[in-house]
């Protein structure tokens, strides 16, 4: 008997959510776009007219009739959407990964409710290798992020310390510390660091540097892992999306993670 397509609900149609929606509408075998949640329906339809055939819901209602809820929302809206999906036993795919670090009770809640929390790789590489290394002993994980200043503008950490990036002419290190603190101070900028910490040795042991760098045009992340099984260094230079805080790779990574849920072949751990 043919299996019904997995119904996907998308909460938020910013640069990433809109592209994921478009790719699902164009067709991904085994998946269907079941519903979307937006603040401005008219704006969403103007950006993607094909949404006329898709149901619009409140974000916390997506889990009522969708199997997977993909979260692409501002951090302040994260928890309510997460709980609505988890309490209905759905698959919850957060793109605001940094929010998981201060909402780690959601993992125990997912276990209790029979739900799953699935974090896509996003704009990062090598999470499979980090997860594999973490099956043994990992001594240290560090990540150095360099972004064009526009990609860091408005971060709470900068606002609280009155750090201005206007007119920057040379690289400036704006943060150094544990990934947990970095995720709190840059909640929309370093979801990659949160994902890295969850794949490896946790947000308190994972070290993070963030640089505002006017000499780069791409969001650059360099990861170094010292483990019992291997030592490796990886660098990725991601092209920013329409939202300079987010890499262009995030949307296709999300689609790839969704595809892996229904594909007959899955490559990578």
NUKOLDREN-429485 format. One record per residue (C-alpha): residue number from 0; residue in one letter; z, x, y. Coordinates in nm, 4 decimals, padded with zeros to 6 digits. Layout:
N
+-----+------+----------+----------+----------+
:  nr : rest :       c3 :       c1 :       c2 :
+-----+------+----------+----------+----------+
: NUM :    a :        Z :        X :        Y :
...
+-----+------+----------+----------+----------+
***
This chain:
269
+-----+------+----------+----------+----------+
:  nr : rest :       c3 :       c1 :       c2 :
+-----+------+----------+----------+----------+
:   0 :    x :  00.0000 :  00.0000 :  00.0000 :
:   1 :    x : -00.0956 :  00.1378 :  00.3419 :
:   2 :    x :  00.2004 :  00.2253 :  00.5587 :
:   3 :    x :  00.2276 :  00.0571 :  00.8984 :
:   4 :    x :  00.1854 :  00.2872 :  01.2003 :
:   5 :    x :  00.5020 :  00.4269 :  01.3507 :
:   6 :    x :  00.5688 :  00.2441 :  01.6777 :
:   7 :    x :  00.6449 :  00.4783 :  01.9693 :
:   8 :    x :  00.8239 :  00.3733 :  02.2880 :
:   9 :    x :  00.8094 :  00.5984 :  02.5933 :
:  10 :    x :  01.0832 :  00.5846 :  02.8554 :
:  11 :    x :  00.9358 :  00.7185 :  03.1784 :
:  12 :    x :  00.5726 :  00.7840 :  03.2698 :
:  13 :    x :  00.5886 :  01.0966 :  03.4814 :
:  14 :    x :  00.3497 :  01.3860 :  03.4245 :
:  15 :    x :  00.4567 :  01.4275 :  03.0606 :
:  16 :    x :  00.5146 :  01.0659 :  02.9588 :
:  17 :    x :  00.1814 :  00.9569 :  03.1037 :
:  18 :    x : -00.0123 :  01.2169 :  02.9058 :
:  19 :    x :  00.1716 :  01.1323 :  02.5836 :
:  20 :    x :  00.0930 :  00.7642 :  02.6402 :
:  21 :    x : -00.2737 :  00.8390 :  02.7032 :
:  22 :    x : -00.3044 :  01.0479 :  02.3872 :
:  23 :    x : -00.1435 :  00.7736 :  02.1784 :
:  24 :    x : -00.3724 :  00.5091 :  02.3282 :
:  25 :    x : -00.6750 :  00.7287 :  02.2528 :
:  26 :    x : -00.5548 :  00.7396 :  01.8941 :
:  27 :    x : -00.3255 :  00.9464 :  01.6748 :
:  28 :    x : -00.3434 :  00.8454 :  01.3059 :
:  29 :    x : -00.0222 :  00.6846 :  01.1853 :
:  30 :    x :  00.1147 :  00.6267 :  01.5364 :
:  31 :    x :  00.0825 :  00.3469 :  01.7891 :
:  32 :    x :  00.2158 :  00.3099 :  02.1419 :
:  33 :    x :  00.4481 :  00.0133 :  02.1080 :
:  34 :    x :  00.5960 : -00.0112 :  02.4574 :
:  35 :    x :  00.6680 :  00.1799 :  02.7769 :
:  36 :    x :  00.9438 :  00.1668 :  03.0379 :
:  37 :    x :  00.8710 :  00.2441 :  03.4035 :
:  38 :    x :  01.0173 :  00.1727 :  03.7458 :
:  39 :    x :  00.6824 :  00.0746 :  03.8943 :
:  40 :    x :  00.4464 : -00.1134 :  03.6624 :
:  41 :    x :  00.1714 : -00.1369 :  03.9237 :
:  42 :    x :  00.1727 :  00.2398 :  03.9763 :
:  43 :    x :  00.1648 :  00.2993 :  03.5992 :
:  44 :    x : -00.1348 :  00.0692 :  03.5532 :
:  45 :    x : -00.3142 :  00.2389 :  03.8392 :
:  46 :    x : -00.2586 :  00.5785 :  03.6755 :
:  47 :    x : -00.3535 :  00.4571 :  03.3258 :
:  48 :    x : -00.5351 :  00.1194 :  03.3199 :
:  49 :    x : -00.5359 :  00.1156 :  02.9377 :
:  50 :    x : -00.1633 :  00.0323 :  02.9560 :
:  51 :    x : -00.2697 : -00.3284 :  03.0163 :
:  52 :    x : -00.2617 : -00.3736 :  02.6390 :
:  53 :    x :  00.0855 : -00.2206 :  02.6020 :
:  54 :    x :  00.4202 : -00.3990 :  02.6347 :
:  55 :    x :  00.6448 : -00.3090 :  02.9273 :
:  56 :    x :  01.0194 : -00.3073 :  02.8591 :
:  57 :    x :  01.3438 : -00.1988 :  03.0195 :
:  58 :    x :  01.4221 :  00.1537 :  02.8970 :
:  59 :    x :  01.7257 :  00.0402 :  02.6960 :
:  60 :    x :  01.5123 : -00.2284 :  02.5259 :
:  61 :    x :  01.2515 :  00.0082 :  02.3808 :
:  62 :    x :  01.4524 :  00.0538 :  02.0623 :
:  63 :    x :  01.4429 : -00.3209 :  01.9953 :
:  64 :    x :  01.0951 : -00.2994 :  01.8463 :
:  65 :    x :  00.9963 :  00.0690 :  01.8482 :
:  66 :    x :  01.0671 :  00.3148 :  01.5663 :
:  67 :    x :  01.0727 :  00.6193 :  01.7937 :
:  68 :    x :  01.1966 :  00.6392 :  02.1528 :
:  69 :    x :  01.0616 :  00.9309 :  02.3566 :
:  70 :    x :  01.2794 :  01.0004 :  02.6620 :
:  71 :    x :  01.1029 :  01.1356 :  02.9743 :
:  72 :    x :  01.3527 :  01.0228 :  03.2372 :
:  73 :    x :  01.5629 :  01.1706 :  03.5194 :
:  74 :    x :  01.8863 :  01.3178 :  03.3766 :
:  75 :    x :  02.1058 :  01.0400 :  03.5205 :
:  76 :    x :  01.9332 :  00.7827 :  03.2976 :
:  77 :    x :  01.9505 :  00.9880 :  02.9795 :
:  78 :    x :  02.2669 :  00.8645 :  02.8104 :
:  79 :    x :  02.2031 :  00.4899 :  02.8239 :
:  80 :    x :  01.8578 :  00.5269 :  02.6696 :
:  81 :    x :  01.9895 :  00.7682 :  02.4062 :
:  82 :    x :  02.2680 :  00.5311 :  02.3023 :
:  83 :    x :  02.0347 :  00.2306 :  02.2862 :
:  84 :    x :  01.8039 :  00.4170 :  02.0454 :
:  85 :    x :  02.0785 :  00.5760 :  01.8383 :
:  86 :    x :  02.2822 :  00.2591 :  01.7965 :
:  87 :    x :  01.9754 :  00.0850 :  01.6517 :
:  88 :    x :  01.9223 :  00.3678 :  01.4029 :
:  89 :    x :  01.5967 :  00.4824 :  01.5609 :
:  90 :    x :  01.4410 :  00.8255 :  01.5970 :
:  91 :    x :  01.5319 :  00.9534 :  01.9427 :
:  92 :    x :  01.3132 :  01.2269 :  02.0926 :
:  93 :    x :  01.4654 :  01.3629 :  02.4163 :
:  94 :    x :  01.2621 :  01.5715 :  02.6569 :
:  95 :    x :  01.5641 :  01.6109 :  02.8892 :
:  96 :    x :  01.7064 :  01.8398 :  02.6215 :
:  97 :    x :  01.9580 :  01.9959 :  02.8596 :
:  98 :    x :  02.1429 :  01.6634 :  02.8646 :
:  99 :    x :  02.2310 :  01.6997 :  02.4971 :
: 100 :    x :  02.4627 :  01.9880 :  02.5804 :
: 101 :    x :  02.6979 :  01.7624 :  02.7766 :
: 102 :    x :  02.6438 :  01.4652 :  02.5470 :
: 103 :    x :  02.6980 :  01.6330 :  02.2131 :
: 104 :    x :  02.8925 :  01.3307 :  02.0889 :
: 105 :    x :  02.5513 :  01.1699 :  02.0423 :
: 106 :    x :  02.4900 :  01.3853 :  01.7362 :
: 107 :    x :  02.7957 :  01.2486 :  01.5560 :
: 108 :    x :  02.6997 :  00.9012 :  01.6762 :
: 109 :    x :  02.3513 :  00.9436 :  01.5274 :
: 110 :    x :  02.5018 :  01.0395 :  01.1926 :
: 111 :    x :  02.7262 :  00.7332 :  01.2005 :
: 112 :    x :  02.4399 :  00.4978 :  01.2902 :
: 113 :    x :  02.1774 :  00.6476 :  01.0596 :
: 114 :    x :  01.9651 :  00.7656 :  01.3532 :
: 115 :    x :  01.8045 :  01.1045 :  01.4130 :
: 116 :    x :  01.7673 :  01.3154 :  01.7263 :
: 117 :    x :  01.4440 :  01.5147 :  01.7220 :
: 118 :    x :  01.3857 :  01.7847 :  01.9843 :
: 119 :    x :  01.0236 :  01.8994 :  02.0252 :
: 120 :    x :  00.9492 :  02.2650 :  02.0966 :
: 121 :    x :  00.8239 :  02.1761 :  02.4442 :
: 122 :    x :  00.7165 :  02.4724 :  02.6544 :
: 123 :    x :  00.8782 :  02.7241 :  02.4200 :
: 124 :    x :  00.7612 :  02.9282 :  02.1256 :
: 125 :    x :  00.9305 :  03.0714 :  01.8212 :
: 126 :    x :  01.1939 :  02.8027 :  01.7576 :
: 127 :    x :  01.1045 :  02.8154 :  01.3876 :
: 128 :    x :  01.1892 :  03.1864 :  01.3807 :
: 129 :    x :  01.5159 :  03.1287 :  01.5684 :
: 130 :    x :  01.6179 :  02.8493 :  01.3314 :
: 131 :    x :  01.5346 :  03.0660 :  01.0318 :
: 132 :    x :  01.7387 :  03.3570 :  01.1714 :
: 133 :    x :  02.0311 :  03.1203 :  01.2353 :
: 134 :    x :  02.0510 :  03.0501 :  00.8606 :
: 135 :    x :  02.1982 :  03.4002 :  00.8500 :
: 136 :    x :  02.3803 :  03.6076 :  01.1106 :
: 137 :    x :  02.2510 :  03.6143 :  01.4677 :
: 138 :    x :  02.4171 :  03.8695 :  01.6946 :
: 139 :    x :  02.2610 :  03.7773 :  02.0293 :
: 140 :    x :  02.0001 :  03.5538 :  02.1901 :
: 141 :    x :  01.8863 :  03.6068 :  02.5480 :
: 142 :    x :  01.6248 :  03.4302 :  02.7554 :
: 143 :    x :  01.4753 :  03.5350 :  03.0876 :
: 144 :    x :  01.2913 :  03.2621 :  03.2772 :
: 145 :    x :  01.0647 :  03.3319 :  03.5743 :
: 146 :    x :  00.9215 :  03.0410 :  03.7702 :
: 147 :    x :  00.7311 :  03.0017 :  04.0950 :
: 148 :    x :  00.9891 :  02.9013 :  04.3586 :
: 149 :    x :  00.8461 :  02.5470 :  04.3790 :
: 150 :    x :  00.9414 :  02.4967 :  04.0141 :
: 151 :    x :  01.3102 :  02.5499 :  04.0956 :
: 152 :    x :  01.3359 :  02.3679 :  04.4278 :
: 153 :    x :  01.6047 :  02.0995 :  04.4394 :
: 154 :    x :  01.8097 :  02.2316 :  04.1478 :
: 155 :    x :  02.1796 :  02.1359 :  04.1824 :
: 156 :    x :  02.2898 :  02.4993 :  04.1345 :
: 157 :    x :  02.0820 :  02.6067 :  04.4340 :
: 158 :    x :  02.1882 :  02.3149 :  04.6523 :
: 159 :    x :  02.5587 :  02.3669 :  04.5811 :
: 160 :    x :  02.5332 :  02.7355 :  04.6781 :
: 161 :    x :  02.2958 :  02.6812 :  04.9702 :
: 162 :    x :  02.0394 :  02.9126 :  04.8124 :
: 163 :    x :  01.7041 :  02.8712 :  04.9864 :
: 164 :    x :  01.3793 :  02.9757 :  04.8220 :
: 165 :    x :  01.1675 :  02.9045 :  05.1283 :
: 166 :    x :  00.9460 :  03.1955 :  05.2283 :
: 167 :    x :  01.0499 :  03.4069 :  04.9287 :
: 168 :    x :  00.8312 :  03.7173 :  04.9075 :
: 169 :    x :  00.9841 :  03.8989 :  04.6097 :
: 170 :    x :  01.1551 :  03.7978 :  04.2829 :
: 171 :    x :  01.5114 :  03.6693 :  04.3223 :
: 172 :    x :  01.7550 :  03.6271 :  04.0329 :
: 173 :    x :  01.9225 :  03.2937 :  04.1034 :
: 174 :    x :  02.1286 :  03.2583 :  03.7855 :
: 175 :    x :  02.2764 :  03.4630 :  03.5024 :
: 176 :    x :  02.5168 :  03.3233 :  03.2465 :
: 177 :    x :  02.5472 :  03.1032 :  02.9361 :
: 178 :    x :  02.2772 :  02.8477 :  02.8632 :
: 179 :    x :  02.5255 :  02.5620 :  02.8945 :
: 180 :    x :  02.6019 :  02.6505 :  03.2572 :
: 181 :    x :  02.2347 :  02.7076 :  03.3310 :
: 182 :    x :  02.1426 :  02.3679 :  03.1890 :
: 183 :    x :  02.3999 :  02.2007 :  03.4134 :
: 184 :    x :  02.2792 :  02.3811 :  03.7234 :
: 185 :    x :  01.9066 :  02.3418 :  03.6517 :
: 186 :    x :  01.8868 :  02.0188 :  03.4472 :
: 187 :    x :  01.5140 :  01.9611 :  03.4979 :
: 188 :    x :  01.4073 :  02.3253 :  03.4909 :
: 189 :    x :  01.5449 :  02.4884 :  03.1764 :
: 190 :    x :  01.5257 :  02.2335 :  02.8973 :
: 191 :    x :  01.3675 :  02.5200 :  02.7047 :
: 192 :    x :  01.6949 :  02.7144 :  02.7208 :
: 193 :    x :  01.8859 :  02.4148 :  02.5862 :
: 194 :    x :  01.6396 :  02.3802 :  02.2971 :
: 195 :    x :  01.6682 :  02.7524 :  02.2235 :
: 196 :    x :  02.0477 :  02.7352 :  02.2174 :
: 197 :    x :  02.0478 :  02.4338 :  01.9847 :
: 198 :    x :  01.8081 :  02.6085 :  01.7472 :
: 199 :    x :  02.0165 :  02.9248 :  01.7395 :
: 200 :    x :  02.3734 :  03.0242 :  01.8231 :
: 201 :    x :  02.4733 :  02.7500 :  02.0640 :
: 202 :    x :  02.4793 :  02.7041 :  02.4414 :
: 203 :    x :  02.7870 :  02.9181 :  02.5057 :
: 204 :    x :  02.6608 :  03.2306 :  02.3291 :
: 205 :    x :  02.2966 :  03.2064 :  02.4355 :
: 206 :    x :  02.2505 :  03.4106 :  02.7543 :
: 207 :    x :  02.0131 :  03.2993 :  03.0278 :
: 208 :    x :  01.8619 :  03.4564 :  03.3391 :
: 209 :    x :  01.6606 :  03.2500 :  03.5875 :
: 210 :    x :  01.4357 :  03.4116 :  03.8468 :
: 211 :    x :  01.2522 :  03.2513 :  04.1356 :
: 212 :    x :  00.9427 :  03.4677 :  04.1411 :
: 213 :    x :  00.6655 :  03.4210 :  04.3998 :
: 214 :    x :  00.4519 :  03.6773 :  04.2149 :
: 215 :    x :  00.3973 :  03.4488 :  03.9132 :
: 216 :    x :  00.1877 :  03.1350 :  03.8891 :
: 217 :    x :  00.3083 :  03.0346 :  03.5431 :
: 218 :    x :  00.6476 :  02.9395 :  03.4009 :
: 219 :    x :  00.7326 :  03.2511 :  03.2016 :
: 220 :    x :  01.0007 :  03.2646 :  02.9316 :
: 221 :    x :  01.0941 :  03.5811 :  02.7409 :
: 222 :    x :  01.3273 :  03.5437 :  02.4435 :
: 223 :    x :  01.4975 :  03.8295 :  02.2600 :
: 224 :    x :  01.6817 :  03.7689 :  01.9338 :
: 225 :    x :  01.9027 :  04.0221 :  01.7554 :
: 226 :    x :  01.9716 :  03.8986 :  01.4030 :
: 227 :    x :  02.0620 :  04.0314 :  01.0624 :
: 228 :    x :  01.7204 :  03.9346 :  00.9248 :
: 229 :    x :  01.5035 :  04.0444 :  01.2160 :
: 230 :    x :  01.4816 :  04.1565 :  01.5754 :
: 231 :    x :  01.2101 :  03.9885 :  01.7791 :
: 232 :    x :  01.0968 :  03.9374 :  02.1356 :
: 233 :    x :  00.8606 :  03.6589 :  02.2440 :
: 234 :    x :  00.7023 :  03.5767 :  02.5783 :
: 235 :    x :  00.5160 :  03.2635 :  02.6793 :
: 236 :    x :  00.3444 :  03.2006 :  03.0122 :
: 237 :    x :  00.3094 :  02.8264 :  03.0527 :
: 238 :    x :  00.0809 :  02.6630 :  03.3070 :
: 239 :    x :  00.2829 :  02.4154 :  03.5183 :
: 240 :    x :  00.1919 :  02.0482 :  03.4874 :
: 241 :    x :  00.1434 :  01.8101 :  03.7797 :
: 242 :    x :  00.5218 :  01.8342 :  03.8045 :
: 243 :    x :  00.5864 :  02.2059 :  03.8800 :
: 244 :    x :  00.9221 :  02.1893 :  03.7006 :
: 245 :    x :  00.7487 :  02.1119 :  03.3702 :
: 246 :    x :  00.4950 :  02.3088 :  03.1685 :
: 247 :    x :  00.1597 :  02.1649 :  03.0659 :
: 248 :    x :  00.2439 :  02.2414 :  02.7029 :
: 249 :    x :  00.5305 :  01.9879 :  02.6907 :
: 250 :    x :  00.3153 :  01.6760 :  02.6440 :
: 251 :    x :  00.0976 :  01.8148 :  02.3604 :
: 252 :    x :  00.4108 :  01.9561 :  02.1962 :
: 253 :    x :  00.5617 :  01.6077 :  02.2035 :
: 254 :    x :  00.2488 :  01.4587 :  02.0465 :
: 255 :    x :  00.2526 :  01.7308 :  01.7805 :
: 256 :    x :  00.6163 :  01.6500 :  01.6992 :
: 257 :    x :  00.5282 :  01.2803 :  01.6712 :
: 258 :    x :  00.2261 :  01.3576 :  01.4542 :
: 259 :    x :  00.4460 :  01.5618 :  01.2185 :
: 260 :    x :  00.6482 :  01.2475 :  01.1464 :
: 261 :    x :  00.3511 :  01.0802 :  00.9782 :
: 262 :    x :  00.1201 :  01.3632 :  00.8741 :
: 263 :    x :  00.0628 :  01.4459 :  00.5074 :
: 264 :    x :  00.0833 :  01.8161 :  00.5951 :
: 265 :    x :  00.3488 :  01.9744 :  00.8149 :
: 266 :    x :  00.3240 :  02.3441 :  00.8963 :
: 267 :    x :  00.6386 :  02.5252 :  01.0072 :
: 268 :    x :  01.0045 :  02.4636 :  00.9414 :
+-----+------+----------+----------+----------+
***
